[in-house]
Amino acid sequence: MPIYRVFGTKYQNYYTIVSAADEYEAATIANSRPSIDWDEIPTDDEIEATDVFLDDDTSEDLQLNM
């Protein structure tokens, strides 16, 4: 049976609070902040498979070890 390498994504949302003249300035200020200044928003999102590739190297290694 072939072996596949599957890559997945789990989106995580964050927020930060800034003081700004308008939403464009707020976005600019927020984008310049380091990641430690952002707070994580808990979600129940599941990991979603995004790319699937036949893993020839692993398949060959497994067949040699059988």
PDB file of N, CA, C and O in Angstrom:
ATOM      1  N   MET A   1       0.852  -1.165   0.000  1.00  0.00           N
ATOM      2  CA  MET A   1       0.000   0.000   0.000  1.00  0.00           C
ATOM      3  C   MET A   1       0.905   1.237   0.000  1.00  0.00           C
ATOM      4  O   MET A   1       1.843   1.303   0.794  1.00  0.00           O
ATOM      5  N   PRO A   2       0.645   2.212  -0.869  1.00  0.00           N
ATOM      6  CA  PRO A   2       1.502   3.402  -0.946  1.00  0.00           C
ATOM      7  C   PRO A   2       1.416   4.239   0.336  1.00  0.00           C
ATOM      8  O   PRO A   2       0.420   4.201   1.058  1.00  0.00           O
ATOM      9  N   ILE A   3       2.471   4.982   0.591  1.00  0.00           N
ATOM     10  CA  ILE A   3       2.544   5.890   1.727  1.00  0.00           C
ATOM     11  C   ILE A   3       2.453   7.317   1.184  1.00  0.00           C
ATOM     12  O   ILE A   3       3.087   7.647   0.181  1.00  0.00           O
ATOM     13  N   TYR A   4       1.665   8.157   1.849  1.00  0.00           N
ATOM     14  CA  TYR A   4       1.486   9.547   1.438  1.00  0.00           C
ATOM     15  C   TYR A   4       1.938  10.487   2.543  1.00  0.00           C
ATOM     16  O   TYR A   4       1.734  10.220   3.727  1.00  0.00           O
ATOM     17  N   ARG A   5       2.542  11.570   2.149  1.00  0.00           N
ATOM     18  CA  ARG A   5       2.888  12.638   3.088  1.00  0.00           C
ATOM     19  C   ARG A   5       1.796  13.689   2.951  1.00  0.00           C
ATOM     20  O   ARG A   5       1.594  14.244   1.871  1.00  0.00           O
ATOM     21  N   VAL A   6       1.095  13.962   4.043  1.00  0.00           N
ATOM     22  CA  VAL A   6      -0.038  14.888   4.022  1.00  0.00           C
ATOM     23  C   VAL A   6       0.313  16.099   4.888  1.00  0.00           C
ATOM     24  O   VAL A   6       0.670  15.958   6.057  1.00  0.00           O
ATOM     25  N   PHE A   7       0.206  17.277   4.301  1.00  0.00           N
ATOM     26  CA  PHE A   7       0.451  18.522   5.021  1.00  0.00           C
ATOM     27  C   PHE A   7      -0.895  19.132   5.390  1.00  0.00           C
ATOM     28  O   PHE A   7      -1.855  19.048   4.624  1.00  0.00           O
ATOM     29  N   GLY A   8      -0.957  19.735   6.552  1.00  0.00           N
ATOM     30  CA  GLY A   8      -2.212  20.320   7.006  1.00  0.00           C
ATOM     31  C   GLY A   8      -2.003  21.713   7.568  1.00  0.00           C
ATOM     32  O   GLY A   8      -0.885  22.136   7.860  1.00  0.00           O
ATOM     33  N   THR A   9      -3.115  22.405   7.707  1.00  0.00           N
ATOM     34  CA  THR A   9      -3.106  23.763   8.223  1.00  0.00           C
ATOM     35  C   THR A   9      -4.158  23.883   9.316  1.00  0.00           C
ATOM     36  O   THR A   9      -5.259  23.345   9.203  1.00  0.00           O
ATOM     37  N   LYS A  10      -3.801  24.591  10.361  1.00  0.00           N
ATOM     38  CA  LYS A  10      -4.757  24.938  11.406  1.00  0.00           C
ATOM     39  C   LYS A  10      -4.620  26.439  11.614  1.00  0.00           C
ATOM     40  O   LYS A  10      -3.581  26.932  12.055  1.00  0.00           O
ATOM     41  N   TYR A  11      -5.677  27.143  11.290  1.00  0.00           N
ATOM     42  CA  TYR A  11      -5.624  28.593  11.389  1.00  0.00           C
ATOM     43  C   TYR A  11      -5.784  29.026  12.841  1.00  0.00           C
ATOM     44  O   TYR A  11      -6.600  28.473  13.579  1.00  0.00           O
ATOM     45  N   GLN A  12      -5.010  30.007  13.236  1.00  0.00           N
ATOM     46  CA  GLN A  12      -5.088  30.545  14.582  1.00  0.00           C
ATOM     47  C   GLN A  12      -5.308  32.040  14.469  1.00  0.00           C
ATOM     48  O   GLN A  12      -4.620  32.716  13.704  1.00  0.00           O
ATOM     49  N   ASN A  13      -6.245  32.553  15.213  1.00  0.00           N
ATOM     50  CA  ASN A  13      -6.562  33.974  15.165  1.00  0.00           C
ATOM     51  C   ASN A  13      -5.971  34.687  16.374  1.00  0.00           C
ATOM     52  O   ASN A  13      -5.870  34.121  17.462  1.00  0.00           O
ATOM     53  N   TYR A  14      -5.589  35.927  16.164  1.00  0.00           N
ATOM     54  CA  TYR A  14      -4.977  36.748  17.204  1.00  0.00           C
ATOM     55  C   TYR A  14      -5.594  38.136  17.169  1.00  0.00           C
ATOM     56  O   TYR A  14      -6.198  38.536  16.174  1.00  0.00           O
ATOM     57  N   TYR A  15      -5.437  38.868  18.274  1.00  0.00           N
ATOM     58  CA  TYR A  15      -5.843  40.267  18.286  1.00  0.00           C
ATOM     59  C   TYR A  15      -4.837  41.071  19.101  1.00  0.00           C
ATOM     60  O   TYR A  15      -4.117  40.533  19.941  1.00  0.00           O
ATOM     61  N   THR A  16      -4.807  42.370  18.831  1.00  0.00           N
ATOM     62  CA  THR A  16      -4.022  43.309  19.610  1.00  0.00           C
ATOM     63  C   THR A  16      -4.820  44.602  19.664  1.00  0.00           C
ATOM     64  O   THR A  16      -5.650  44.855  18.791  1.00  0.00           O
ATOM     65  N   ILE A  17      -4.584  45.403  20.656  1.00  0.00           N
ATOM     66  CA  ILE A  17      -5.326  46.658  20.819  1.00  0.00           C
ATOM     67  C   ILE A  17      -4.363  47.813  20.587  1.00  0.00           C
ATOM     68  O   ILE A  17      -3.285  47.866  21.179  1.00  0.00           O
ATOM     69  N   VAL A  18      -4.766  48.737  19.718  1.00  0.00           N
ATOM     70  CA  VAL A  18      -3.915  49.885  19.388  1.00  0.00           C
ATOM     71  C   VAL A  18      -4.739  51.167  19.438  1.00  0.00           C
ATOM     72  O   VAL A  18      -5.963  51.139  19.312  1.00  0.00           O
ATOM     73  N   SER A  19      -4.063  52.269  19.619  1.00  0.00           N
ATOM     74  CA  SER A  19      -4.666  53.594  19.532  1.00  0.00           C
ATOM     75  C   SER A  19      -4.204  54.202  18.214  1.00  0.00           C
ATOM     76  O   SER A  19      -3.005  54.297  17.954  1.00  0.00           O
ATOM     77  N   ALA A  20      -5.175  54.618  17.372  1.00  0.00           N
ATOM     78  CA  ALA A  20      -4.823  55.128  16.047  1.00  0.00           C
ATOM     79  C   ALA A  20      -5.888  56.107  15.571  1.00  0.00           C
ATOM     80  O   ALA A  20      -7.009  56.123  16.078  1.00  0.00           O
ATOM     81  N   ALA A  21      -5.516  56.923  14.584  1.00  0.00           N
ATOM     82  CA  ALA A  21      -6.432  57.923  14.027  1.00  0.00           C
ATOM     83  C   ALA A  21      -7.541  57.288  13.199  1.00  0.00           C
ATOM     84  O   ALA A  21      -8.657  57.807  13.151  1.00  0.00           O
ATOM     85  N   ASP A  22      -7.237  56.155  12.540  1.00  0.00           N
ATOM     86  CA  ASP A  22      -8.243  55.465  11.724  1.00  0.00           C
ATOM     87  C   ASP A  22      -7.850  53.999  11.577  1.00  0.00           C
ATOM     88  O   ASP A  22      -6.803  53.581  12.072  1.00  0.00           O
ATOM     89  N   GLU A  23      -8.699  53.209  10.887  1.00  0.00           N
ATOM     90  CA  GLU A  23      -8.442  51.770  10.770  1.00  0.00           C
ATOM     91  C   GLU A  23      -7.183  51.457   9.970  1.00  0.00           C
ATOM     92  O   GLU A  23      -6.545  50.432  10.210  1.00  0.00           O
ATOM     93  N   TYR A  24      -6.811  52.320   9.023  1.00  0.00           N
ATOM     94  CA  TYR A  24      -5.602  52.080   8.228  1.00  0.00           C
ATOM     95  C   TYR A  24      -4.347  52.246   9.092  1.00  0.00           C
ATOM     96  O   TYR A  24      -3.417  51.442   9.025  1.00  0.00           O
ATOM     97  N   GLU A  25      -4.345  53.304   9.902  1.00  0.00           N
ATOM     98  CA  GLU A  25      -3.218  53.500  10.810  1.00  0.00           C
ATOM     99  C   GLU A  25      -3.179  52.381  11.846  1.00  0.00           C
ATOM    100  O   GLU A  25      -2.101  51.915  12.214  1.00  0.00           O
ATOM    101  N   ALA A  26      -4.356  51.943  12.320  1.00  0.00           N
ATOM    102  CA  ALA A  26      -4.417  50.845  13.294  1.00  0.00           C
ATOM    103  C   ALA A  26      -3.800  49.578  12.706  1.00  0.00           C
ATOM    104  O   ALA A  26      -3.045  48.883  13.386  1.00  0.00           O
ATOM    105  N   ALA A  27      -4.115  49.278  11.455  1.00  0.00           N
ATOM    106  CA  ALA A  27      -3.552  48.094  10.797  1.00  0.00           C
ATOM    107  C   ALA A  27      -2.041  48.231  10.640  1.00  0.00           C
ATOM    108  O   ALA A  27      -1.313  47.262  10.852  1.00  0.00           O
ATOM    109  N   THR A  28      -1.561  49.411  10.275  1.00  0.00           N
ATOM    110  CA  THR A  28      -0.128  49.644  10.113  1.00  0.00           C
ATOM    111  C   THR A  28       0.607  49.468  11.442  1.00  0.00           C
ATOM    112  O   THR A  28       1.663  48.840  11.499  1.00  0.00           O
ATOM    113  N   ILE A  29       0.038  50.028  12.506  1.00  0.00           N
ATOM    114  CA  ILE A  29       0.648  49.896  13.829  1.00  0.00           C
ATOM    115  C   ILE A  29       0.660  48.432  14.254  1.00  0.00           C
ATOM    116  O   ILE A  29       1.676  47.925  14.730  1.00  0.00           O
ATOM    117  N   ALA A  30      -0.475  47.754  14.081  1.00  0.00           N
ATOM    118  CA  ALA A  30      -0.577  46.347  14.486  1.00  0.00           C
ATOM    119  C   ALA A  30       0.408  45.481  13.710  1.00  0.00           C
ATOM    120  O   ALA A  30       1.046  44.601  14.287  1.00  0.00           O
ATOM    121  N   ASN A  31       0.536  45.721  12.409  1.00  0.00           N
ATOM    122  CA  ASN A  31       1.454  44.927  11.589  1.00  0.00           C
ATOM    123  C   ASN A  31       2.910  45.117  11.982  1.00  0.00           C
ATOM    124  O   ASN A  31       3.740  44.249  11.710  1.00  0.00           O
ATOM    125  N   SER A  32       3.232  46.229  12.611  1.00  0.00           N
ATOM    126  CA  SER A  32       4.620  46.468  13.007  1.00  0.00           C
ATOM    127  C   SER A  32       4.936  45.899  14.390  1.00  0.00           C
ATOM    128  O   SER A  32       6.091  45.922  14.816  1.00  0.00           O
ATOM    129  N   ARG A  33       3.929  45.391  15.090  1.00  0.00           N
ATOM    130  CA  ARG A  33       4.148  44.845  16.428  1.00  0.00           C
ATOM    131  C   ARG A  33       4.728  43.437  16.360  1.00  0.00           C
ATOM    132  O   ARG A  33       4.402  42.667  15.457  1.00  0.00           O
ATOM    133  N   PRO A  34       5.595  43.101  17.325  1.00  0.00           N
ATOM    134  CA  PRO A  34       6.115  41.725  17.384  1.00  0.00           C
ATOM    135  C   PRO A  34       5.005  40.764  17.802  1.00  0.00           C
ATOM    136  O   PRO A  34       4.006  41.177  18.389  1.00  0.00           O
ATOM    137  N   SER A  35       5.183  39.501  17.501  1.00  0.00           N
ATOM    138  CA  SER A  35       4.147  38.500  17.768  1.00  0.00           C
ATOM    139  C   SER A  35       3.801  38.386  19.255  1.00  0.00           C
ATOM    140  O   SER A  35       2.690  37.985  19.600  1.00  0.00           O
ATOM    141  N   ILE A  36       4.737  38.733  20.133  1.00  0.00           N
ATOM    142  CA  ILE A  36       4.439  38.625  21.574  1.00  0.00           C
ATOM    143  C   ILE A  36       3.426  39.674  22.035  1.00  0.00           C
ATOM    144  O   ILE A  36       2.868  39.553  23.125  1.00  0.00           O
ATOM    145  N   ASP A  37       3.183  40.701  21.215  1.00  0.00           N
ATOM    146  CA  ASP A  37       2.193  41.727  21.545  1.00  0.00           C
ATOM    147  C   ASP A  37       0.790  41.369  21.060  1.00  0.00           C
ATOM    148  O   ASP A  37      -0.139  42.165  21.201  1.00  0.00           O
ATOM    149  N   TRP A  38       0.637  40.191  20.496  1.00  0.00           N
ATOM    150  CA  TRP A  38      -0.659  39.726  20.014  1.00  0.00           C
ATOM    151  C   TRP A  38      -1.183  38.644  20.951  1.00  0.00           C
ATOM    152  O   TRP A  38      -0.418  37.801  21.418  1.00  0.00           O
ATOM    153  N   ASP A  39      -2.487  38.665  21.228  1.00  0.00           N
ATOM    154  CA  ASP A  39      -3.119  37.660  22.079  1.00  0.00           C
ATOM    155  C   ASP A  39      -3.871  36.657  21.212  1.00  0.00           C
ATOM    156  O   ASP A  39      -4.555  37.028  20.258  1.00  0.00           O
ATOM    157  N   GLU A  40      -3.734  35.397  21.556  1.00  0.00           N
ATOM    158  CA  GLU A  40      -4.382  34.319  20.811  1.00  0.00           C
ATOM    159  C   GLU A  40      -5.870  34.259  21.145  1.00  0.00           C
ATOM    160  O   GLU A  40      -6.259  34.399  22.305  1.00  0.00           O
ATOM    161  N   ILE A  41      -6.688  34.053  20.138  1.00  0.00           N
ATOM    162  CA  ILE A  41      -8.121  33.849  20.320  1.00  0.00           C
ATOM    163  C   ILE A  41      -8.373  32.347  20.236  1.00  0.00           C
ATOM    164  O   ILE A  41      -8.151  31.747  19.184  1.00  0.00           O
ATOM    165  N   PRO A  42      -8.830  31.732  21.323  1.00  0.00           N
ATOM    166  CA  PRO A  42      -9.068  30.278  21.295  1.00  0.00           C
ATOM    167  C   PRO A  42     -10.147  29.909  20.272  1.00  0.00           C
ATOM    168  O   PRO A  42     -11.177  30.575  20.166  1.00  0.00           O
ATOM    169  N   THR A  43      -9.889  28.846  19.531  1.00  0.00           N
ATOM    170  CA  THR A  43     -10.868  28.338  18.566  1.00  0.00           C
ATOM    171  C   THR A  43     -10.911  26.820  18.657  1.00  0.00           C
ATOM    172  O   THR A  43     -10.036  26.195  19.255  1.00  0.00           O
ATOM    173  N   ASP A  44     -11.923  26.249  18.067  1.00  0.00           N
ATOM    174  CA  ASP A  44     -12.010  24.790  18.013  1.00  0.00           C
ATOM    175  C   ASP A  44     -11.742  24.288  16.593  1.00  0.00           C
ATOM    176  O   ASP A  44     -12.188  23.206  16.213  1.00  0.00           O
ATOM    177  N   ASP A  45     -11.009  25.087  15.818  1.00  0.00           N
ATOM    178  CA  ASP A  45     -10.676  24.694  14.447  1.00  0.00           C
ATOM    179  C   ASP A  45      -9.883  23.398  14.450  1.00  0.00           C
ATOM    180  O   ASP A  45      -9.027  23.179  15.308  1.00  0.00           O
ATOM    181  N   GLU A  46     -10.175  22.549  13.487  1.00  0.00           N
ATOM    182  CA  GLU A  46      -9.460  21.289  13.305  1.00  0.00           C
ATOM    183  C   GLU A  46      -8.374  21.474  12.250  1.00  0.00           C
ATOM    184  O   GLU A  46      -8.441  22.391  11.431  1.00  0.00           O
ATOM    185  N   ILE A  47      -7.379  20.601  12.277  1.00  0.00           N
ATOM    186  CA  ILE A  47      -6.356  20.610  11.231  1.00  0.00           C
ATOM    187  C   ILE A  47      -6.998  20.129   9.939  1.00  0.00           C
ATOM    188  O   ILE A  47      -7.691  19.112   9.930  1.00  0.00           O
ATOM    189  N   GLU A  48      -6.773  20.847   8.860  1.00  0.00           N
ATOM    190  CA  GLU A  48      -7.343  20.515   7.557  1.00  0.00           C
ATOM    191  C   GLU A  48      -6.220  20.144   6.590  1.00  0.00           C
ATOM    192  O   GLU A  48      -5.264  20.900   6.418  1.00  0.00           O
ATOM    193  N   ALA A  49      -6.343  18.977   5.964  1.00  0.00           N
ATOM    194  CA  ALA A  49      -5.344  18.554   4.979  1.00  0.00           C
ATOM    195  C   ALA A  49      -5.364  19.522   3.799  1.00  0.00           C
ATOM    196  O   ALA A  49      -6.425  19.839   3.260  1.00  0.00           O
ATOM    197  N   THR A  50      -4.180  19.986   3.407  1.00  0.00           N
ATOM    198  CA  THR A  50      -4.094  20.958   2.323  1.00  0.00           C
ATOM    199  C   THR A  50      -3.314  20.445   1.116  1.00  0.00           C
ATOM    200  O   THR A  50      -3.615  20.829  -0.014  1.00  0.00           O
ATOM    201  N   ASP A  51      -2.320  19.588   1.333  1.00  0.00           N
ATOM    202  CA  ASP A  51      -1.506  19.046   0.243  1.00  0.00           C
ATOM    203  C   ASP A  51      -1.201  17.584   0.538  1.00  0.00           C
ATOM    204  O   ASP A  51      -0.909  17.215   1.675  1.00  0.00           O
ATOM    205  N   VAL A  52      -1.274  16.755  -0.506  1.00  0.00           N
ATOM    206  CA  VAL A  52      -0.990  15.327  -0.364  1.00  0.00           C
ATOM    207  C   VAL A  52      -0.002  14.928  -1.451  1.00  0.00           C
ATOM    208  O   VAL A  52      -0.209  15.211  -2.631  1.00  0.00           O
ATOM    209  N   PHE A  53       1.081  14.263  -1.032  1.00  0.00           N
ATOM    210  CA  PHE A  53       2.100  13.829  -1.982  1.00  0.00           C
ATOM    211  C   PHE A  53       2.437  12.368  -1.739  1.00  0.00           C
ATOM    212  O   PHE A  53       2.540  11.926  -0.594  1.00  0.00           O
ATOM    213  N   LEU A  54       2.607  11.628  -2.814  1.00  0.00           N
ATOM    214  CA  LEU A  54       3.089  10.260  -2.699  1.00  0.00           C
ATOM    215  C   LEU A  54       4.507  10.324  -2.167  1.00  0.00           C
ATOM    216  O   LEU A  54       5.353  11.006  -2.745  1.00  0.00           O
ATOM    217  N   ASP A  55       4.780   9.625  -1.076  1.00  0.00           N
ATOM    218  CA  ASP A  55       6.092   9.676  -0.440  1.00  0.00           C
ATOM    219  C   ASP A  55       6.892   8.461  -0.885  1.00  0.00           C
ATOM    220  O   ASP A  55       6.957   7.459  -0.173  1.00  0.00           O
ATOM    221  N   ASP A  56       7.503   8.552  -2.067  1.00  0.00           N
ATOM    222  CA  ASP A  56       8.245   7.435  -2.650  1.00  0.00           C
ATOM    223  C   ASP A  56       9.384   6.966  -1.755  1.00  0.00           C
ATOM    224  O   ASP A  56       9.616   5.763  -1.632  1.00  0.00           O
ATOM    225  N   ASP A  57      10.098   7.900  -1.129  1.00  0.00           N
ATOM    226  CA  ASP A  57      11.236   7.529  -0.285  1.00  0.00           C
ATOM    227  C   ASP A  57      10.787   6.672   0.893  1.00  0.00           C
ATOM    228  O   ASP A  57      11.394   5.638   1.169  1.00  0.00           O
ATOM    229  N   THR A  58       9.745   7.083   1.580  1.00  0.00           N
ATOM    230  CA  THR A  58       9.254   6.332   2.733  1.00  0.00           C
ATOM    231  C   THR A  58       8.680   4.999   2.296  1.00  0.00           C
ATOM    232  O   THR A  58       8.889   3.988   2.967  1.00  0.00           O
ATOM    233  N   SER A  59       7.957   4.978   1.179  1.00  0.00           N
ATOM    234  CA  SER A  59       7.383   3.726   0.680  1.00  0.00           C
ATOM    235  C   SER A  59       8.477   2.711   0.402  1.00  0.00           C
ATOM    236  O   SER A  59       8.339   1.539   0.752  1.00  0.00           O
ATOM    237  N   GLU A  60       9.576   3.152  -0.231  1.00  0.00           N
ATOM    238  CA  GLU A  60      10.682   2.243  -0.539  1.00  0.00           C
ATOM    239  C   GLU A  60      11.353   1.750   0.739  1.00  0.00           C
ATOM    240  O   GLU A  60      11.693   0.571   0.844  1.00  0.00           O
ATOM    241  N   ASP A  61      11.549   2.648   1.719  1.00  0.00           N
ATOM    242  CA  ASP A  61      12.167   2.250   2.988  1.00  0.00           C
ATOM    243  C   ASP A  61      11.319   1.233   3.710  1.00  0.00           C
ATOM    244  O   ASP A  61      11.857   0.279   4.274  1.00  0.00           O
ATOM    245  N   LEU A  62      10.019   1.402   3.713  1.00  0.00           N
ATOM    246  CA  LEU A  62       9.148   0.467   4.399  1.00  0.00           C
ATOM    247  C   LEU A  62       9.171  -0.904   3.719  1.00  0.00           C
ATOM    248  O   LEU A  62       9.142  -1.937   4.388  1.00  0.00           O
ATOM    249  N   GLN A  63       9.223  -0.904   2.396  1.00  0.00           N
ATOM    250  CA  GLN A  63       9.235  -2.195   1.667  1.00  0.00           C
ATOM    251  C   GLN A  63      10.547  -2.924   1.934  1.00  0.00           C
ATOM    252  O   GLN A  63      10.556  -4.152   2.021  1.00  0.00           O
ATOM    253  N   LEU A  64      11.653  -2.198   2.066  1.00  0.00           N
ATOM    254  CA  LEU A  64      12.937  -2.848   2.349  1.00  0.00           C
ATOM    255  C   LEU A  64      12.965  -3.460   3.745  1.00  0.00           C
ATOM    256  O   LEU A  64      13.607  -4.487   3.963  1.00  0.00           O
ATOM    257  N   ASN A  65      12.266  -2.828   4.691  1.00  0.00           N
ATOM    258  CA  ASN A  65      12.261  -3.303   6.069  1.00  0.00           C
ATOM    259  C   ASN A  65      11.235  -4.411   6.324  1.00  0.00           C
ATOM    260  O   ASN A  65      11.199  -4.969   7.421  1.00  0.00           O
ATOM    261  N   MET A  66      10.424  -4.729   5.359  1.00  0.00           N
ATOM    262  CA  MET A  66       9.387  -5.758   5.561  1.00  0.00           C
ATOM    263  C   MET A  66       9.911  -7.134   5.216  1.00  0.00           C
ATOM    264  O   MET A  66       9.179  -8.118   5.325  1.00  0.00           O
TER     265      MET A  66
END
